[in-house]
Amino acid sequence: MTAERRRKAIEMRAQGMTFDAIGAALGVSDVAAGKLVRGALEELAHEITEHADAMRAQGFDIRAIRPPT
């Protein structure tokens, strides 16, 4: 359930909703909503780091990768 709540919270935050609004939508406080969003962002950062490490292990130079413009 927590993973689903984090997913919903990060989607709502990406749409510009405040923590108060996210909390109301999920039935939690604004502080809990902030923690859900922060947890989701931490999970994403961890996944990105794992992918980057795997690419480095395969010999990719990830510094050469540029985001699309």
VENHUQUI-V229938 format. One record per residue. N is the residue number from 1. RES is the residue in one small letter. PSI is psi in whole degrees, 0 to 359 (999 if undefined). NEAR is the number of other C-alpha atoms within 12 Angstrom. D_FIRST is the distance of its C-alpha to the first C-alpha in Angstrom with 1 decimal. Layout:
n:N res:RES psi:PSI near:NEAR d_first:D_FIRST
n:N res:RES psi:PSI near:NEAR d_first:D_FIRST
//
This chain:
n:1 res:m psi:322 near:9 d_first:0.0
n:2 res:t psi:320 near:16 d_first:3.8
n:3 res:a psi:319 near:16 d_first:5.5
n:4 res:e psi:319 near:15 d_first:5.2
n:5 res:r psi:319 near:26 d_first:6.2
n:6 res:r psi:317 near:28 d_first:8.6
n:7 res:r psi:313 near:24 d_first:9.9
n:8 res:k psi:318 near:24 d_first:10.6
n:9 res:a psi:317 near:37 d_first:12.1
n:10 res:i psi:326 near:31 d_first:14.3
n:11 res:e psi:317 near:21 d_first:15.5
n:12 res:m psi:320 near:26 d_first:16.5
n:13 res:r psi:320 near:27 d_first:18.2
n:14 res:a psi:333 near:16 d_first:20.0
n:15 res:q psi:359 near:13 d_first:21.3
n:16 res:g psi:8 near:13 d_first:22.8
n:17 res:m psi:146 near:21 d_first:20.8
n:18 res:t psi:165 near:22 d_first:21.3
n:19 res:f psi:326 near:29 d_first:18.8
n:20 res:d psi:313 near:21 d_first:20.1
n:21 res:a psi:320 near:22 d_first:19.3
n:22 res:i psi:314 near:32 d_first:15.8
n:23 res:g psi:316 near:27 d_first:15.2
n:24 res:a psi:319 near:18 d_first:16.9
n:25 res:a psi:327 near:20 d_first:15.0
n:26 res:l psi:356 near:26 d_first:11.5
n:27 res:g psi:32 near:16 d_first:13.2
n:28 res:v psi:172 near:19 d_first:13.4
n:29 res:s psi:167 near:18 d_first:16.6
n:30 res:d psi:326 near:22 d_first:18.1
n:31 res:v psi:316 near:18 d_first:17.9
n:32 res:a psi:322 near:24 d_first:14.2
n:33 res:a psi:318 near:33 d_first:14.0
n:34 res:g psi:321 near:27 d_first:16.4
n:35 res:k psi:323 near:23 d_first:14.5
n:36 res:l psi:315 near:32 d_first:11.5
n:37 res:v psi:314 near:33 d_first:14.2
n:38 res:r psi:318 near:21 d_first:16.1
n:39 res:g psi:319 near:23 d_first:13.4
n:40 res:a psi:318 near:27 d_first:13.0
n:41 res:l psi:322 near:22 d_first:16.8
n:42 res:e psi:321 near:16 d_first:17.2
n:43 res:e psi:316 near:18 d_first:15.1
n:44 res:l psi:317 near:18 d_first:17.4
n:45 res:a psi:320 near:14 d_first:20.4
n:46 res:h psi:316 near:14 d_first:19.7
n:47 res:e psi:318 near:14 d_first:19.4
n:48 res:i psi:317 near:15 d_first:22.6
n:49 res:t psi:317 near:15 d_first:24.4
n:50 res:e psi:317 near:14 d_first:23.7
n:51 res:h psi:318 near:16 d_first:25.0
n:52 res:a psi:318 near:19 d_first:28.0
n:53 res:d psi:319 near:16 d_first:28.8
n:54 res:a psi:320 near:15 d_first:28.8
n:55 res:m psi:318 near:16 d_first:31.1
n:56 res:r psi:319 near:16 d_first:33.4
n:57 res:a psi:334 near:12 d_first:33.6
n:58 res:q psi:3 near:11 d_first:34.7
n:59 res:g psi:6 near:11 d_first:37.4
n:60 res:f psi:142 near:14 d_first:36.1
n:61 res:d psi:95 near:14 d_first:37.3
n:62 res:i psi:347 near:18 d_first:34.2
n:63 res:r psi:336 near:11 d_first:36.4
n:64 res:a psi:349 near:8 d_first:38.3
n:65 res:i psi:127 near:11 d_first:35.3
n:66 res:r psi:142 near:8 d_first:35.4
n:67 res:p psi:154 near:7 d_first:33.0
n:68 res:p psi:147 near:4 d_first:34.3
n:69 res:t psi:999 near:3 d_first:36.5
//
